[in-house]
Every structure is written in C-alpha cells, then in structure tokens.
Amino acid sequence: MRAKPTLLLRVGGFAVNSQQVNLSPEANLLQFSHDPEAGTLYAYFIELEAGQAIYTLEYPASLLLDGDGQIVGLRLDLDDGVTLDQLELALDDEFGRLDMETGFLSILIPGGVAARTVALEQTAILDLDADERILGLELALPADMLTPTRLARLSSAMVSLDDAPHADEGPVVFVPEPEPDAEGAETGGAETRGAETRAETRPQPPARPALRSGFVALVGKPNVGKSTLLNALLGQKVTIVSPRAQTTRVPVRGILSRPDAQVVFIDTPGIHKPSHKMGQFMVDLAERSLPGADVICFMVDISQPPSQLDRQIAEQVQRARGHRLLLLNKVDVPPRRGATYMEEYRDLGRWEMELAISARRGQGLAGLLDEIVARLPQGHALYPTDQVTDQTEQQLAGELVREKVLYFIQQEVPHAVAVEVDEWEQKDAAVYIRMTVNVEKSSQKGILIGAGGAMLKRIGSAARHDIEHMLGQQVFLELWVKVRENWRDDLSAMGWLGYRAKDWS
C-alpha cells in the first residue's frame, strides 16, 4: 500500500479546490465483467473498442459492501500522480465520487450504499487509452468475494466476457448483439436466397486459409532463456543475449510470419526485485505486457527448483486473461542434485499446457509454435510480412555493443552501461557509426577502456563484426566512453538515454 500524500489534482493546469469532484463530460457508463477462472472482476466506464487500452497503472483498492455483505462498488486509493483529466470517464453523477482530501475514488452502482470496506491484497490494474484517460480497471478478488451472492447486486451492470482471445492489446468487453427482427429476417430472406442460388452456378475461388494473429508475451525471471528462445523461433538475432541476468531492458517484439499465422512475440525484461529506478522501469515494462497478450508463455529453468521470484511471477501470470502456457526450458541441462522439479513448477498455477524445451538447442520449438498458433484469434496481419522486429537498425546496433560489454566485462560495470548512437551515416558501400558508451563512475570508465585501450578495442571489434552481419555491408565503428554519474537513479538521464516508459508501451 502506498502512503497517502496530500492530493492535488489539476484540470488544464488549474488547481481544483472542491473537496469532492464529479464530472460528466460525456455519456459515461458503469459495466462489470467477471472471470471466475482467473478470479478477477473488471469495471469499465465506457464501451471499449479493440486496442483502445494502451497503458496501465496500479493503485491500492478496496471493495465496498452493503449491509448484507454484497458488493456494491469499489474504492481506489489514488495519489497526486493522477489528474482529473485522466479521471473524466470515472467521475459521474451516478456512480463516481472523488474525495479530494483523501484521494479516495469511490465507484458505486446506482442506489448502492456502502456499509463497510474490504481492502484487497493485490493492487488494481487501471487501463488507460492513448490520451491517458482511465477506461476501467481490473481487480483480483479472493475466492469468498466471487460467489453469486456477493456479486448479486452487480448483476444489472454485468456483461459477459467473450471467451475467444483477440489480437489487439488491452481487454475488450463484448456487448451481446441484439436478436434480429424475425419479420425483417423473413422479408429479406427471399432476396438473400436468390443471391445464394445464383452464386452457386458460378465457379468458386479457392478458400483462403484463415490467418491467426496475436501477441505472445515471454515472461519469467532474469536469465531463464527468453531472448534465446525468441532468436531461435525467428531463426535470426533480434535481441541480445548473454550469460548475465537482466540483459533485456525493454520489451522487444519479434515477428514471425507464415502463410497461416503471424505471431508477435514480446521478449520482456526479467521480472526481479529492483534496486534502482532503472530496475523498476524494467519490471514495470515487463508487467505491462501481460494484460494485452493473447498467449502468455511463463518460462522457467527446469534444471533448478522454483524460487520465490518464480512464485511471484506465476501469481501475476494467473491474473492475466490470455492463454497461459508453462515453458520448462533447459531440459538439456542436468537438474541440480539429480532431482526433477516438474511437479513443483506445475503447482505454481493453472496451465493450459506444459511444454519441455531447450531454447539453446532448438528442442521442442516446432511443437511449441503450433500450440501458440492454435490459441491465437483469427484476424489480419499486424505487421508487414517481411518485418521481423520493431527494433530499428540503430537500436539493435547499440544493443550489440552493450552485449559485448556484458560478455567481456566483469564486476559491476556491465549493468551500469547504456549505449547512445550519436552518428549513423551511409558513405558509398559502408556505414560510419559513432557511439557513446555511458557508465556511472570514473573507475568503470577505466575498466571499460582497459590498458592502452585494449578492452574497448576488443568490444568494438566484436560488435562491428555482428553489426556488419546484420547490415550486410562494411561498417566503420567508433566508440567513446562517457561518465554519467548514477544515471540508473536519474529519471532525466534515463529519458535522455532512451529509457522512457511512453516510448516502450
């Protein structure tokens, strides 16, 4: 739970002084949906369109119960990081109230009277659109709050969730379609039947195979092989790998296109306990990938027993709406103490399927891909079929330099490195590139350069080889080293180096 600072909300830059606020800028609504299998309750303030939910926030939440113990609403404990502009859909005369003094946003069904409040252990996930308006939220409820009796008062506002997955990011509420008018159907039937009869006399073109497409999140703790798996599935390198944990810093999309499917894999940073703002940035981005994924592959190292971090990530995955697959990686590595940990990982949650693979050796990947495609919704291609990643050549080249630092440098230096591409110029048949390798301390700079510049030359030579392979032409690479003190705990420096959350959502 967060401490409650004094709440100051602004509209268009002007402070609002009233103690309680209600806004109704457009025809808002209050709808609920509930997923008993995932143990979640959804509340939305507008009829969602596919792909409308772009960003997420998390805040402490409570349920509001009436005198009979039935759920009549919810309460969010907000802070001054939320503006009234973001709350415009939630603030409504009929259901939404904001207490400016405490920061409590209360959502009550019409006619509902709250007699008591039950705090939830897990934070609420708020869905935001491209304008950062809060569209709705997701609550993880304990089992005793998901009974028909508890939910009875919400029935008039309850909408069923479509069980079919979808390709767009963000959850979607499907409103039941109205029944067609029987008389109207008969009136138009003759024309329809006539058209069908005439069509039967013409040769029919061959039916196109249905295309399945969607997003697949690869999640797990650091160093379980997520990036290795993505590169193996695509048959080429789109994300860097190293033996070190926390190699991946931002979500990387790898796109696999084949005649019957387009699979957009999201290689996420390893979820871990952060020790600085950069680490928190990485964890936040990884967790944001879960709500919009059609399939979630929870990847574990089967050669080691489950850790507490594995258990925490599994709990987060269980809250997601996508299809959940358990990937047991590193089956080619003998388990510690000769034991097998299959059952221990299986017991971490409910999985549609467990698949044993070796990302490094390519074992079991064909079967994994078939299982993923079978769970994607039918739709259209989300990217051009010749595109394999959302990374630009400049971004990937910078990452290749950082990868070599991770391989060649020990001690604390690698995780303090950030690479900037300063110049990129095509001259005749070669590309001239200048990059700056940023570190946090002067001592790290000395280690990175090495005696007589030997280490920096070694890093540059190895990186240049990989960049030439990627571009298919000669590369002239120039590396400089610069000290940016404690940049991993400086949000301004992180933004300057390309680590802004809005750029990776």
C-alpha positions in Angstrom: 0.0 0.0 0.0 1.2 3.5 -0.8 1.3 6.3 1.8 -1.4 8.9 1.2 0.1 12.3 0.3 -2.0 15.4 0.1 -3.9 15.1 -3.2 -3.7 17.9 -5.7 -5.5 17.3 -9.0 -5.5 19.7 -11.9 -7.5 20.3 -15.0 -5.7 22.1 -17.7 -3.1 23.3 -15.2 -5.6 24.9 -12.8 -6.0 23.5 -9.3 -9.4 22.3 -8.2 -10.3 23.3 -4.6 -13.5 21.5 -4.0 -13.4 18.5 -1.6 -15.4 16.2 -3.8 -15.5 16.2 -7.6 -18.0 14.9 -10.1 -17.6 15.4 -13.8 -19.8 14.2 -16.7 -18.2 15.4 -19.9 -19.8 12.6 -22.0 -22.3 9.8 -21.6 -20.4 7.6 -19.2 -21.5 4.1 -18.1 -20.6 1.6 -15.5 -20.2 -2.0 -16.6 -18.7 -5.0 -14.8 -17.4 -8.3 -16.1 -16.1 -11.2 -14.1 -13.8 -14.1 -14.9 -14.3 -16.8 -12.3 -11.3 -18.9 -13.6 -8.9 -16.1 -13.2 -10.5 -14.7 -10.0 -10.9 -11.2 -11.4 -13.5 -8.5 -11.6 -13.5 -5.9 -14.3 -15.1 -2.4 -14.1 -15.4 -0.2 -17.1 -16.6 3.4 -17.6 -17.0 3.3 -21.4 -17.8 0.7 -24.0 -14.3 -0.4 -25.1 -13.1 -0.8 -28.6 -10.4 -3.3 -29.6 -7.0 -1.9 -28.9 -8.2 1.1 -27.0 -6.4 0.2 -23.8 -2.7 1.3 -24.2 -1.2 2.0 -20.8 -1.7 0.7 -17.3 -1.3 2.0 -13.8 -1.6 0.2 -10.4 -3.1 1.5 -7.2 -4.4 0.0 -3.9 -8.0 -0.9 -4.0 -10.9 -2.0 -1.7 -14.3 -3.5 -2.2 -17.4 -1.6 -1.0 -20.0 -3.9 0.6 -23.6 -3.1 1.6 -25.3 -4.2 4.9 -25.9 -7.7 3.5 -22.2 -8.2 2.6 -22.9 -7.8 -1.2 -20.5 -5.9 -3.4 -21.9 -2.5 -4.4 -18.8 -0.9 -5.6 -15.1 -0.3 -5.2 -12.6 2.3 -3.9 -9.3 3.3 -5.4 -6.6 5.0 -3.1 -5.1 7.5 -5.5 -2.3 9.9 -5.1 -1.2 13.2 -6.8 0.1 11.3 -9.8 -3.4 11.1 -11.2 -5.1 14.1 -12.8 -8.8 15.0 -13.2 -8.3 14.8 -17.0 -7.4 11.1 -16.5 -10.5 10.6 -14.3 -13.1 12.2 -16.6 -14.7 8.9 -17.5 -14.8 7.6 -13.9 -16.3 10.8 -12.4 -20.0 10.7 -13.0 -23.0 12.0 -11.0 -24.5 8.5 -10.9 -21.5 6.4 -9.8 -18.2 8.2 -9.5 -17.1 10.3 -6.5 -13.6 11.6 -5.7 -12.7 12.8 -2.2 -10.1 15.5 -2.8 -8.8 15.4 0.8 -8.1 11.7 1.0 -7.7 10.8 -2.7 -10.3 8.1 -2.4 -12.2 7.4 -5.7 -15.4 5.6 -4.9 -17.3 3.8 -7.6 -20.9 2.8 -6.5 -23.7 1.2 -8.5 -26.8 3.4 -8.7 -28.7 3.0 -5.4 -25.8 1.3 -3.7 -24.9 2.2 -0.1 -21.6 1.2 1.3 -21.7 -0.2 4.8 -18.1 -1.4 5.1 -14.8 -1.6 3.2 -12.7 -4.6 2.5 -9.1 -3.9 1.4 -7.7 -6.1 -1.3 -4.2 -7.6 -1.1 -3.3 -7.1 -4.7 -3.3 -3.7 -6.4 -5.9 -2.8 -9.0 -4.7 -2.6 -12.6 -6.1 0.6 -14.3 -6.4 0.6 -18.1 -5.7 3.9 -19.9 -6.2 5.0 -23.5 -3.8 6.9 -25.7 -4.9 10.1 -24.1 -4.1 8.5 -20.7 -7.8 8.6 -19.6 -8.7 5.8 -17.3 -11.1 3.5 -19.1 -11.6 0.9 -16.4 -9.8 -1.4 -14.0 -9.2 -5.0 -13.0 -9.4 -6.4 -9.5 -8.0 -9.7 -8.2 -10.6 -10.9 -5.7 -10.3 -13.6 -3.0 -12.5 -16.6 -3.6 -15.0 -15.7 -0.9 -15.8 -12.4 -2.8 -16.5 -14.2 -6.1 -19.6 -16.1 -5.1 -23.0 -15.4 -6.8 -24.3 -14.0 -3.5 -21.5 -11.5 -3.2 -21.9 -10.4 -6.9 -25.7 -10.3 -6.9 -26.1 -6.5 -6.7 -23.8 -6.1 -9.7 -25.9 -8.3 -12.0 -27.8 -5.5 -13.6 -24.5 -4.0 -14.8 -22.7 -7.3 -15.5 -21.6 -8.0 -19.1 -20.4 -11.4 -20.2 -16.8 -11.7 -21.5 -16.3 -13.3 -24.9 -14.2 -16.4 -24.3 -12.4 -16.0 -27.6 -9.0 -14.3 -27.5 -8.3 -11.3 -29.6 -5.3 -9.8 -31.4 -5.4 -6.3 -30.2 -3.8 -5.2 -26.9 -6.0 -4.4 -23.9 -9.0 -6.2 -22.6 -12.3 -5.9 -24.5 -15.8 -6.2 -23.3 -18.2 -7.6 -25.8 -21.8 -6.5 -25.5 -24.3 -9.1 -26.6 -25.6 -8.5 -30.1 -29.4 -7.8 -30.3 -31.6 -10.6 -31.8 -32.6 -9.9 -35.4 -36.2 -9.0 -36.0 -38.0 -12.2 -37.1 -40.3 -10.4 -39.6 -37.4 -8.4 -41.1 -35.4 -11.6 -41.5 -38.2 -13.2 -43.5 -38.7 -10.1 -45.6 -35.1 -10.0 -46.7 -34.8 -13.8 -46.9 -36.0 -14.2 -50.5 -33.5 -11.8 -51.9 -30.7 -13.5 -50.0 -31.7 -16.9 -51.0 -31.9 -15.8 -54.6 -28.4 -14.4 -54.5 -27.1 -17.6 -53.0 -28.8 -19.6 -55.7 -27.2 -17.5 -58.5 -23.8 -17.7 -56.8 -23.9 -21.5 -56.8 -23.9 -21.5 -60.6 -20.5 -19.7 -60.7 -17.1 -21.3 -60.1 -16.0 -20.5 -56.6 -12.4 -19.3 -55.9 -10.3 -21.5 -53.6 -10.9 -20.6 -50.0 -8.0 -18.7 -48.3 -6.7 -20.3 -45.2 -7.8 -18.4 -42.1 -5.0 -16.3 -40.7 -4.4 -16.3 -37.0 -2.5 -13.4 -35.4 -1.8 -12.0 -32.0 0.6 -11.1 -29.2 2.6 -13.6 -27.2 4.4 -12.4 -24.0 7.5 -14.3 -23.0 7.8 -13.7 -19.2 9.9 -15.1 -16.4 12.7 -14.2 -14.0 16.0 -13.0 -15.4 18.3 -15.4 -17.3 15.8 -18.2 -18.0 16.4 -18.0 -21.7 13.6 -15.7 -23.1 15.8 -13.9 -25.5 17.5 -17.1 -26.7 14.1 -18.6 -27.3 12.9 -15.6 -29.4 16.0 -15.6 -31.6 15.7 -19.4 -32.1 12.0 -19.1 -33.1 12.7 -16.4 -35.6 15.8 -18.0 -36.9 17.8 -14.8 -36.6 19.1 -12.4 -33.9 16.6 -9.7 -33.0 17.5 -9.3 -29.3 20.8 -9.6 -27.5 21.7 -12.5 -25.2 24.4 -13.0 -22.5 25.0 -15.3 -19.5 24.2 -12.3 -17.3 20.8 -11.7 -15.7 18.8 -8.6 -16.7 20.3 -8.4 -20.2 17.0 -7.4 -21.8 16.0 -3.9 -20.6 13.0 -3.0 -22.8 10.3 -5.2 -24.5 11.4 -6.3 -27.9 8.9 -7.5 -30.4 9.9 -10.3 -32.7 7.5 -11.0 -35.6 7.1 -14.5 -37.1 5.0 -14.6 -40.3 3.9 -17.7 -42.1 1.0 -18.4 -44.5 -1.4 -19.3 -41.8 -0.3 -17.1 -38.9 1.5 -14.0 -37.7 2.9 -14.3 -34.2 4.2 -11.2 -32.5 6.4 -12.3 -29.6 7.2 -9.8 -26.9 10.5 -10.6 -25.2 10.1 -8.8 -21.8 12.8 -7.8 -19.2 13.2 -10.3 -16.5 10.9 -9.6 -13.5 13.0 -9.1 -10.4 13.2 -7.0 -7.2 14.6 -3.7 -8.4 17.3 -1.8 -6.5 17.2 1.4 -8.6 14.8 3.4 -10.8 16.2 1.7 -14.0 15.3 -1.7 -12.5 11.8 -0.5 -11.6 11.4 0.8 -15.1 12.3 -2.7 -16.5 9.9 -4.5 -14.2 7.1 -2.1 -14.9 7.5 -2.6 -18.7 7.6 -6.4 -18.2 4.3 -6.4 -16.2 2.6 -4.1 -18.7 3.0 -6.8 -21.4 0.6 -9.2 -19.6 -2.8 -7.6 -19.9 -2.7 -7.3 -23.7 -1.2 -10.6 -24.5 -3.3 -13.3 -26.3 -0.9 -16.0 -25.1 1.5 -15.8 -22.1 4.4 -18.1 -22.0 5.8 -18.4 -18.4 9.3 -19.5 -18.9 11.3 -21.3 -16.1 14.6 -23.0 -15.7 13.6 -26.7 -15.1 17.2 -27.5 -14.0 16.7 -25.6 -10.8 13.9 -25.6 -8.2 11.3 -22.8 -8.2 12.4 -19.7 -6.4 10.2 -17.2 -4.5 10.5 -14.9 -7.6 9.2 -17.7 -9.8 6.2 -18.0 -7.5 5.5 -14.2 -7.5 5.6 -14.1 -11.3 3.4 -17.1 -11.6 0.8 -15.3 -9.5 0.9 -12.3 -11.8 0.5 -14.6 -14.8 -2.5 -16.2 -13.3 -4.3 -12.8 -13.1 -3.9 -12.3 -16.9 -6.7 -13.1 -19.3 -4.6 -14.7 -22.0 -3.9 -18.4 -22.6 -1.3 -19.5 -20.1 1.5 -21.9 -21.1 4.3 -23.2 -18.9 7.6 -23.5 -20.7 10.1 -25.7 -19.0 13.3 -24.6 -20.5 16.8 -26.1 -20.3 15.8 -29.7 -20.4 19.3 -30.3 -21.9 20.8 -29.3 -18.5 21.1 -31.9 -15.8 19.0 -30.8 -12.8 20.6 -29.9 -9.6 21.0 -32.8 -7.2 19.6 -35.1 -9.8 16.1 -34.2 -8.9 13.2 -33.2 -11.1 11.1 -30.1 -10.5 8.3 -30.7 -13.0 5.6 -31.0 -10.3 6.8 -28.1 -8.3 6.5 -25.8 -11.3 3.2 -27.3 -12.4 1.8 -26.5 -8.9 2.5 -22.8 -9.3 -0.8 -22.2 -11.2 -3.3 -23.4 -13.7 -1.7 -24.0 -17.1 -3.4 -25.0 -20.3 -0.3 -26.9 -21.2 3.3 -27.6 -20.0 6.0 -27.8 -22.7 9.5 -29.0 -22.2 12.0 -27.2 -24.5 15.6 -26.3 -24.9 15.8 -22.8 -26.4 19.6 -23.2 -26.8 19.4 -26.4 -28.8 16.1 -25.8 -30.5 14.4 -28.8 -28.9 10.6 -28.8 -28.8 10.2 -25.4 -30.6 8.1 -26.7 -33.5 5.6 -28.2 -31.2 5.6 -25.0 -29.0 4.9 -22.8 -32.1 2.0 -25.0 -33.2 0.4 -24.8 -29.7 0.8 -21.0 -29.7 -0.7 -20.5 -33.1 -3.7 -22.8 -32.2 -4.5 -20.3 -29.4 -4.3 -17.1 -31.4 -7.5 -15.5 -32.7 -8.4 -15.3 -36.3 -7.7 -11.9 -37.8 -5.3 -10.0 -40.0 -1.6 -9.5 -40.2 -0.5 -6.9 -37.6 2.8 -6.1 -39.3 4.2 -6.3 -42.9 5.1 -9.9 -43.5 8.7 -9.1 -44.3 9.2 -7.3 -40.9 10.9 -9.4 -38.2 11.2 -6.9 -35.3 10.1 -3.4 -34.1 13.7 -2.6 -33.4 15.5 -0.2 -35.8 18.9 -1.0 -37.1 20.4 1.8 -34.9 18.7 0.4 -31.8 19.9 -3.1 -32.5 23.4 -1.9 -33.3 23.6 -0.1 -29.9 22.4 -3.2 -28.2 25.0 -5.3 -29.9 27.7 -3.1 -28.4 26.1 -3.5 -25.0 26.0 -7.2 -25.5 29.8 -7.3 -26.0 30.3 -5.3 -22.8 28.2 -7.9 -20.9 30.4 -10.7 -22.4 33.8 -9.2 -21.8 33.5 -7.1 -18.6 33.1 -8.5 -15.1 32.4 -6.8 -11.8 29.7 -4.2 -11.5 30.4 -2.4 -14.9 28.0 -4.2 -17.4 24.7 -3.3 -15.7 25.9 0.4 -15.4 26.3 0.7 -19.2 24.0 2.5 -21.6 24.8 3.0 -25.3 23.9 6.0 -27.4 24.1 6.1 -31.2 25.5 9.6 -32.0 26.1 9.3 -35.7 25.0 6.9 -38.5 26.0 7.8 -42.0 26.0 5.9 -45.2 29.1 6.6 -47.3 29.4 4.7 -50.6 29.3 1.0 -49.7 30.0 1.4 -45.9 28.2 2.7 -42.8 30.1 5.1 -40.5 28.8 4.8 -36.9 29.8 6.7 -33.8 28.5 5.6 -30.4 28.9 6.7 -26.8 29.2 4.1 -24.1 27.9 5.6 -20.8 29.0 4.4 -17.4 28.3 5.7 -13.9 31.8 6.0 -12.4 35.2 7.0 -13.5 36.6 3.7 -12.3 34.1 1.9 -14.6 35.3 4.0 -17.5 38.9 2.9 -16.8 37.9 -0.8 -16.7 35.9 -0.4 -19.9 38.7 1.2 -21.8 41.4 -1.2 -20.4 45.2 -0.9 -20.6 46.1 1.0 -23.7 42.5 0.9 -24.9 42.7 -2.9 -25.4 39.3 -3.8 -23.8 37.4 -1.1 -25.8 39.1 -2.3 -29.0 38.1 -5.9 -28.2 34.4 -4.8 -27.6 34.3 -2.7 -30.7 35.8 -5.3 -32.9 33.3 -8.0 -31.8 30.4 -5.6 -32.1 31.4 -4.4 -35.5 31.5 -8.0 -36.8 27.9 -8.6 -35.6 26.7 -5.2 -37.0 28.2 -6.0 -40.4 26.5 -9.3 -40.4 23.2 -7.6 -39.6 23.6 -4.9 -42.2 25.3 -7.0 -44.9 27.9 -4.3 -45.6 31.1 -2.9 -44.3 31.0 -0.9 -41.0 33.4 1.7 -39.5 32.6 1.8 -35.8 33.9 4.5 -33.4 33.3 4.1 -29.6 33.7 6.7 -26.9 33.2 6.3 -23.2 31.5 8.9 -21.0 30.6 9.1 -17.3 27.0 9.9 -16.4 27.0 9.6 -12.6 24.2 7.4 -11.2 22.2 7.6 -14.4 20.2 4.5 -13.3 18.6 6.5 -10.5 18.1 9.7 -12.5 14.9 9.7 -14.5 16.1 12.7 -16.6 19.2 10.8 -17.6 17.3 7.6 -18.2 15.0 9.6 -20.6 17.9 11.1 -22.4 19.4 7.6 -22.9 16.1 6.3 -24.4 14.5 4.7 -21.3 11.1 6.4 -21.3 8.1 4.3 -20.4 5.9 6.0 -23.0 8.3 5.0 -25.8 8.0 1.3 -24.9 4.3 0.9 -24.2 
